[in-house]
C-alpha cells in the first residue's frame, strides 16, 4: 500500500504544472457538478414532498371537510329549519341549490387531486431501489369502494332534496343518508391522512439519504483539493523565487512612475480647484437670477392691479365721476398692493434664513388677504371667487409666504379659466377645514383640468405652458418649496369632476394644501 502511494506521488511530481492544474480543475469541477446534482435531487425531493402532501392530500382533506360541513350546515340544518317553519320553501330550495353546487365543486376537486401522480423519475428510482418502498400502505380498492358509496349516497340525497315540497318531505330518510355519507367521508379522510403521513415519512428518509451523500461528496472533493494543493504549492515556491528578481526590477520602474504621477496629480488638483471656484461663482449668479425671477413672478399680479387702479382714475376723471370716496378707496387698495410688494422683497430676501420669525394668525385672514390682492384681475375677467370656511383655525406660521402660495394658485386658476371657460361660468372655490392635527385648504376651479401628460411636471422649476412673457414656470415650484420646506406640509393636485356652480358637472382642477397644526419643538 505504501509503495503504491509513493508511486502515485512520484507520478504527480513528474507531471508538468499545467497538467496538475488541469487535473485539479477537473476534480473540482466534477466534484462541484456532483454536489449540484445532489442539491437538485434534494430540491426535487422537497418539492415532491410539498406537491404530494399539500396538493394531493391536504387540498383533498380540505375539500372533504368542506363537503361534510356543507351537508351538515347547508343541507341538514336548512331542512330542520324548513321542517320547523323557520324558512319558507323558496328560501330552502335556494340554500339547497347553493349547497349542491358547493358539494359538486369540492367533490370534483377531490377527484382531480386523485389523478396527481409522481412525475419525477429520480424520486421514483430512489423510492424503489434505495428505500424499497412500494406504497404498501395504499389500498386503492378500499379507496375506490368508499368513493363509489359516496357517489351513490350523494345521488340519493340530491334526489330526496329535489322532491322536497311544502306538504310532504321524508326528513328522516334525508338525515339518515347525510349521517351515512358523513361516515364514508370520515373514512376517506382517515385514509388520505394515513397516506399523507406515510408519504411524509418516505420524503424525510429520502432527504436524509441525499444529505449523507452530499456530505460524503463534499469531503472527497476537499480531500483531493488539499492533496493537489500541496503539490502545486511546492511548484509555486520555485516559480516565486524565479519571479522575485523580476519583481525588484519592476519595483524600481514603478517608483519612478509614481513620482511622475504625483506631479501630474498635483497639477490636476490645482486645475480642479480653479474649476470649483468658477462653478461656485456661476452657482451664485444662478441663485441671484432665480431670486430675481421669483420676485418678478410675485410682483406681476400686484403691478397689474396697480395699473388697473391708475386706469380707473383716468376713466373716472374723463367722465367726471372722480370722487373723494373713490380716491380714498383706490388709494387704500394701492397702498395695500405696494405693501404686499414690499413684503415680497423681504420674504424672498429671507427665504433661506432659518431665523425669520413666525406669528399667529387665522387662516381666514390670510386667504382673504390674498383674495383682496387678486380682486382687480378677478373682477376684470368676470371670475367669481367663493370662500367657504368650515372651521377657522389659528395657526403659528409664516403669514406672507402662505399668502404668496394662495396668490400663485389663484393666478394659475385665473389663466385656466380665461383660456377655457365662458365668462358667465368662471368660478374659483376655496374650502377650508381641519381634521385632527391638520389644516386642509382646497382650491378648486372649473378651468377644464390639467392634461394628464403635464400633471407630473407642474411642480418642476421653470416648467410652464405659457409664453415667456406670461410666466416663468416657478410659481407652483416656489409654492411647493414654501409648503413642504417652511411649513412642513404637503401640496398636491388632481383633476376631478365637480358640480362647482350648479347642477352641471365641470372638469375641475383641485389643489389640496395640508398644514400640520402641531408646532415644532
C-alpha positions in Angstrom: 0.0 0.0 0.0 2.8 2.4 0.9 4.7 1.5 -2.4 1.5 2.3 -4.3 1.1 5.6 -2.6 4.8 6.6 -3.3 4.4 5.6 -6.9 1.3 7.9 -7.2 3.2 10.8 -5.5 6.2 10.4 -7.8 4.0 10.2 -10.8 2.3 13.5 -9.9 5.7 15.1 -9.2 6.8 14.2 -12.7 3.8 15.9 -14.3 4.0 19.4 -15.7 2.5 22.2 -13.8 -0.2 22.7 -16.5 -1.2 19.0 -16.2 -1.5 19.3 -12.4 -3.6 22.5 -12.8 -5.9 20.9 -15.3 -6.3 17.8 -13.2 -7.2 19.9 -10.2 -9.7 21.9 -12.2 -11.2 18.7 -13.5 -11.6 17.3 -9.9 -13.1 20.5 -8.6 -15.5 20.9 -11.5 -16.5 17.2 -11.3 -17.0 17.4 -7.5 -19.0 20.6 -7.8 -21.1 19.1 -10.5 -21.8 16.1 -8.3 -22.7 18.4 -5.5 -25.1 20.4 -7.7 -26.8 17.2 -8.9 -27.3 16.1 -5.3 -28.5 19.5 -4.4 -31.0 19.4 -7.2 -32.2 16.0 -6.0 -32.7 17.4 -2.6 -34.7 20.3 -4.0 -36.8 18.0 -6.2 -37.4 15.8 -3.1 -38.7 18.7 -1.1 -40.8 19.9 -4.0 -42.2 16.5 -4.4 -42.9 16.4 -0.7 -44.8 19.7 -1.0 -46.8 18.6 -4.0 -47.8 15.3 -2.5 -48.7 16.4 1.0 -50.3 19.8 0.1 -51.7 19.4 -3.3 -52.8 15.8 -3.4 -53.6 15.2 0.2 -54.1 18.4 2.1 -56.3 20.0 -0.5 -58.2 16.8 -0.8 -58.7 16.7 3.0 -59.9 20.3 3.0 -62.3 19.5 0.2 -63.7 16.5 2.1 -64.1 18.5 5.3 -65.9 21.2 3.3 -68.3 18.6 1.9 -69.0 17.3 5.4 -69.7 20.8 6.7 -71.9 21.6 3.7 -74.0 18.5 4.3 -74.4 19.3 8.0 -74.8 23.0 7.9 -76.2 23.9 4.5 -78.5 20.9 4.0 -79.3 19.2 7.3 -79.7 22.4 9.3 -81.6 24.0 6.5 -84.0 21.1 6.3 -84.5 21.2 10.0 -85.3 24.9 9.8 -87.7 24.2 6.9 -89.4 21.5 9.0 -89.7 23.9 11.9 -91.2 26.6 9.5 -88.2 28.9 10.2 -87.5 29.0 6.4 -90.1 29.0 3.6 -90.0 26.7 0.6 -88.3 29.1 -1.8 -85.5 30.0 0.7 -84.9 26.3 1.4 -84.7 25.4 -2.3 -82.2 28.3 -2.9 -79.9 27.2 0.0 -80.1 23.6 -1.1 -79.1 24.6 -4.7 -76.1 26.5 -3.4 -75.1 23.6 -1.2 -75.4 21.2 -4.2 -73.0 23.4 -6.3 -70.5 23.6 -3.4 -70.6 19.9 -2.8 -70.2 19.1 -6.5 -67.3 21.5 -6.9 -65.4 20.2 -3.9 -66.0 16.6 -4.8 -64.8 17.3 -8.3 -61.7 19.0 -7.0 -61.0 16.0 -4.7 -61.3 13.5 -7.6 -59.0 15.7 -9.8 -56.4 15.5 -6.9 -56.5 11.7 -7.0 -55.1 11.8 -10.6 -51.9 13.5 -9.5 -49.1 11.0 -10.0 -45.4 11.2 -9.3 -43.7 12.6 -12.4 -40.1 12.8 -11.1 -38.1 9.8 -12.5 -35.2 10.2 -10.0 -37.5 10.2 -7.0 -39.3 7.1 -8.2 -35.9 5.3 -8.5 -34.8 6.4 -5.1 -38.0 5.2 -3.5 -37.9 1.8 -5.3 -34.3 0.8 -5.0 -32.9 2.8 -2.0 -36.0 2.7 0.3 -37.5 -0.4 -1.3 -40.9 1.4 -1.0 -43.8 0.0 -3.0 -46.5 2.1 -1.3 -47.6 -0.9 0.7 -49.8 1.4 2.8 -52.0 2.3 -0.2 -55.3 0.4 -0.7 -56.8 1.5 -4.0 -59.6 -1.0 -3.8 -60.8 0.4 -0.4 -60.5 4.0 -1.6 -62.4 3.3 -4.8 -65.1 1.4 -2.9 -65.6 4.4 -0.5 -65.7 6.9 -3.3 -68.3 4.7 -5.1 -70.5 4.6 -2.0 -70.2 8.3 -1.5 -71.3 8.9 -5.1 -74.4 6.7 -4.5 -75.3 8.5 -1.3 -74.8 11.9 -3.0 -77.2 10.9 -5.8 -79.8 9.7 -3.2 -79.6 12.9 -1.2 -79.9 15.1 -4.3 -83.0 13.1 -5.4 -84.6 13.3 -2.0 -84.0 17.1 -1.7 -85.1 17.6 -5.3 -88.5 16.1 -4.4 -88.9 18.4 -1.4 -92.2 20.2 -1.2 -94.3 22.1 1.2 -96.5 19.2 2.2 -94.6 16.0 2.0 -90.9 15.5 2.8 -89.0 12.5 4.1 -86.8 14.4 6.6 -85.9 11.2 8.5 -84.6 9.5 5.4 -82.5 12.5 4.3 -81.0 12.8 7.8 -80.1 9.1 7.7 -78.4 9.5 4.3 -76.5 12.5 5.4 -75.2 10.7 8.5 -74.2 7.7 6.3 -72.3 9.9 3.9 -70.6 11.6 6.8 -69.3 8.2 8.0 -67.9 7.5 4.5 -66.3 10.9 4.2 -64.7 10.4 7.6 -63.3 7.1 6.5 -61.9 8.6 3.3 -60.4 11.5 5.3 -58.7 9.0 7.6 -57.4 7.0 4.7 -55.9 10.1 2.9 -54.4 11.3 6.2 -52.7 8.0 6.6 -51.3 8.3 3.1 -50.0 11.8 3.8 -48.2 10.7 7.0 -46.5 7.7 5.3 -45.5 9.9 2.3 -44.0 12.4 4.6 -42.0 9.7 6.3 -40.6 8.5 2.9 -39.8 12.0 2.0 -37.8 12.6 5.2 -35.9 9.3 4.5 -35.0 10.4 1.0 -33.8 13.8 2.2 -31.6 12.2 4.9 -30.0 9.8 2.4 -29.3 12.7 -0.1 -27.9 14.8 2.7 -25.4 12.0 3.7 -24.3 11.5 0.1 -23.8 15.3 -0.2 -21.5 15.4 2.9 -19.5 12.5 1.6 -19.0 14.1 -1.8 -18.0 17.4 -0.3 -15.5 15.6 2.0 -14.0 13.8 -1.0 -13.7 17.0 -3.0 -12.0 18.8 -0.2 -9.6 15.9 0.4 -8.5 15.7 -3.3 -8.2 19.5 -3.4 -5.9 19.6 -0.3 -3.6 16.9 -1.7 -3.3 18.6 -5.1 -2.8 21.9 -3.4 0.3 20.6 -1.6 1.9 19.5 -4.9 1.0 22.8 -6.6 2.3 24.8 -3.6 5.8 23.3 -4.0 5.8 24.2 -7.6 4.6 27.7 -6.9 7.6 28.2 -4.5 10.0 27.6 -7.3 8.2 29.9 -9.6 8.1 32.6 -6.8 11.9 32.5 -6.4 12.4 33.0 -10.1 10.0 35.9 -10.2 11.5 37.8 -7.2 14.3 39.2 -9.3 12.0 40.5 -12.0 9.7 42.0 -9.3 12.6 44.0 -7.9 13.3 45.4 -11.3 9.7 46.3 -11.9 9.5 47.9 -8.4 12.2 50.4 -9.3 10.3 51.3 -12.5 7.1 51.8 -10.5 8.8 54.1 -8.0 9.9 56.3 -10.9 6.4 56.2 -12.4 4.8 57.1 -9.1 6.9 60.2 -8.7 5.8 61.3 -12.1 2.1 60.5 -11.2 2.3 62.6 -8.0 3.5 65.6 -10.0 0.6 65.1 -12.5 -1.9 64.7 -9.7 -0.8 67.9 -8.1 -1.3 69.7 -11.3 -4.7 68.2 -11.9 -5.8 69.2 -8.3 -4.9 72.8 -9.0 -6.9 72.8 -12.2 -9.9 71.3 -10.4 -9.7 73.9 -7.7 -9.9 76.6 -10.3 -12.9 74.9 -11.9 -14.6 74.7 -8.5 -14.1 78.4 -8.0 -15.6 79.2 -11.4 -18.6 76.8 -10.7 -19.2 78.4 -7.3 -19.4 81.9 -8.9 -21.7 80.5 -11.6 -23.9 79.0 -8.9 -24.1 82.3 -7.1 -25.1 84.1 -10.3 -27.7 81.4 -11.0 -29.2 81.8 -7.5 -29.3 85.5 -7.9 -31.1 85.1 -11.2 -33.6 82.7 -9.7 -34.3 85.2 -6.9 -34.9 87.9 -9.4 -37.3 85.7 -11.3 -39.2 84.8 -8.2 -39.6 88.5 -7.3 -40.7 89.3 -10.8 -43.3 86.5 -10.7 -44.7 87.7 -7.4 -44.8 91.3 -8.5 -46.5 90.6 -11.8 -50.0 90.4 -10.3 -49.8 93.5 -7.9 -48.3 95.6 -10.7 -51.2 94.6 -13.0 -53.7 95.5 -10.2 -51.9 98.9 -9.7 -52.1 99.5 -13.4 -55.9 98.9 -13.3 -56.2 101.3 -10.3 -54.3 104.0 -12.2 -56.5 103.4 -15.3 -59.6 103.7 -13.1 -58.5 107.2 -12.0 -58.1 108.2 -15.7 -61.5 106.8 -16.7 -63.3 108.4 -13.7 -61.6 111.7 -14.5 -62.5 111.5 -18.1 -66.2 111.1 -17.4 -66.2 113.5 -14.5 -67.1 110.8 -11.9 -63.9 111.1 -9.8 -65.0 111.5 -6.1 -63.1 111.8 -2.9 -64.6 108.5 -1.7 -63.4 106.7 -4.8 -59.9 108.3 -4.5 -59.6 107.2 -0.9 -60.8 103.6 -1.6 -58.4 103.1 -4.5 -55.6 104.8 -2.7 -56.1 102.4 0.2 -56.0 99.4 -2.2 -52.9 100.7 -4.0 -51.1 101.2 -0.7 -52.1 97.6 0.3 -50.6 96.3 -3.0 -47.5 98.3 -2.5 -47.1 97.0 1.0 -47.5 93.5 -0.4 -44.8 94.1 -3.0 -42.5 95.3 -0.2 -43.3 92.3 1.9 -42.5 90.1 -1.1 -38.9 91.6 -1.2 -38.5 90.8 2.5 -39.9 87.3 2.1 -37.6 86.3 -0.8 -34.6 88.1 0.8 -35.1 85.9 3.9 -36.4 82.8 2.1 -33.5 80.6 3.2 -33.0 82.4 6.5 -33.9 80.0 9.4 -34.1 82.8 11.9 -37.1 84.6 10.3 -40.0 85.0 12.7 -43.3 83.2 12.7 -46.5 84.7 14.0 -50.0 83.6 15.0 -52.9 84.4 12.6 -56.2 83.0 11.5 -56.2 81.1 8.2 -59.3 83.1 7.1 -57.5 86.4 7.4 -54.5 85.1 5.3 -56.8 83.8 2.5 -58.9 87.0 2.5 -55.7 89.0 2.2 -54.7 87.0 -0.9 -58.2 87.5 -2.3 -58.0 91.2 -1.7 -54.7 91.4 -3.6 -56.3 89.4 -6.5 -59.7 91.1 -6.7 -58.8 93.5 -9.5 -57.8 90.9 -12.1 -60.6 88.6 -10.9 -63.2 91.3 -11.4 -61.7 92.3 -14.7 -62.1 88.8 -16.1 -65.5 88.1 -14.6 -64.2 85.4 -12.2 -66.3 84.7 -9.2 -64.4 83.6 -6.1 -66.3 81.7 -3.3 -64.7 81.2 0.1 -66.1 78.5 2.4 -64.7 78.5 5.9 -66.0 75.3 7.6 -63.7 75.9 10.6 -61.4 78.9 11.1 -58.2 77.8 12.7 -55.5 80.0 14.3 -52.0 78.8 13.2 -48.5 79.7 14.1 -46.6 80.0 10.8 -45.4 82.4 8.1 -48.2 84.7 7.1 -46.8 86.3 3.9 -45.3 83.1 2.5 -48.6 81.3 2.8 -50.3 84.3 1.2 -48.0 84.0 -1.7 -48.9 80.4 -2.2 -52.6 81.3 -2.4 -51.8 84.1 -4.8 -49.9 81.7 -7.1 -52.7 79.1 -7.2 -55.4 81.7 -7.7 -53.3 83.2 -10.6 -52.9 79.8 -12.3 -56.7 79.2 -11.9 -57.4 82.6 -13.4 -55.3 81.8 -16.5 -57.0 78.4 -17.0 -60.5 80.0 -16.7 -59.7 82.8 -19.1 -58.4 80.3 -21.7 -61.1 77.6 -21.4 -64.3 78.8 -19.8 -67.1 81.3 -20.8 -67.3 84.5 -18.7 -70.6 83.5 -17.2 -69.3 80.2 -15.8 -65.8 81.2 -14.4 -65.6 80.3 -10.7 -62.9 79.6 -8.1 -64.0 77.9 -4.8 -61.8 77.8 -1.7 -62.8 75.4 1.1 -61.1 75.5 4.5 -61.5 72.7 7.0 -59.5 70.9 9.7 -59.3 67.3 11.0 -57.4 66.0 13.9 -54.0 67.8 13.8 -54.1 69.1 10.2 -55.5 72.1 8.4 -56.8 71.4 4.8 -57.3 74.1 2.2 -58.8 73.0 -1.2 -58.7 75.4 -4.1 -60.9 74.3 -7.0 -61.5 75.9 -10.4 -63.6 74.8 -13.3 -60.9 75.6 -15.9 -61.1 72.2 -17.6 -58.4 70.4 -15.6 -54.7 69.8 -16.3 -53.7 67.4 -19.2 -52.5 64.1 -17.9 -49.1 64.3 -19.6 -48.5 67.7 -17.9 -49.7 66.8 -14.4 -46.4 65.1 -13.1 -44.4 68.2 -14.2 -46.4 71.1 -12.7 -44.3 71.4 -9.6 -41.0 71.3 -11.5 -38.9 74.6 -11.7 -39.2 76.6 -14.9 -41.9 74.3 -16.4 -44.7 76.4 -17.9 -47.1 76.0 -20.8 -47.4 79.8 -21.1 -45.4 82.1 -23.3 -42.3 83.5 -21.7 -43.9 86.9 -21.4 -46.8 85.4 -19.4 -45.0 83.2 -16.9 -41.7 81.8 -15.8 -42.9 78.4 -14.5 -41.6 78.9 -11.0 -44.9 79.9 -9.2 -46.0 76.3 -8.3 -42.4 75.3 -7.7 -42.0 78.0 -5.2 -45.3 77.2 -3.6 -44.3 73.6 -3.2 -41.0 74.7 -1.6 -42.8 77.0 0.8 -45.4 74.5 1.9 -43.1 71.5 2.2 -39.8 73.1 3.4 -41.0 76.0 5.5 -44.5 75.0 6.7 -43.7 71.2 7.0 -46.9 70.5 5.0 -47.9 68.9 1.7 -49.4 70.2 -1.6 -51.0 68.1 -4.3 -53.0 68.5 -7.4 -55.6 66.3 -9.2 -58.3 66.5 -11.8 -61.9 66.0 -10.6 -65.5 66.1 -11.8 -67.5 68.6 -9.7 -70.7 70.5 -9.6 -68.9 73.6 -8.7 -71.6 76.1 -9.8 -75.0 74.5 -10.4 -76.3 71.0 -11.4 -73.8 70.9 -14.3 -70.7 68.7 -13.9 -67.5 70.6 -14.8 -64.0 69.3 -15.3 -62.1 70.9 -12.5 -58.6 71.2 -11.0 -58.3 70.7 -7.3 -55.2 71.9 -5.3 -55.0 70.5 -1.7 -52.8 72.1 0.9 -52.2 70.2 4.1 -50.6 72.0 7.0 -49.8 70.4 10.4 -51.2 72.3 13.4 -48.8 70.9 15.9 -45.9 73.3 16.5 -42.3 72.2 16.0 -40.4 71.6 19.3 
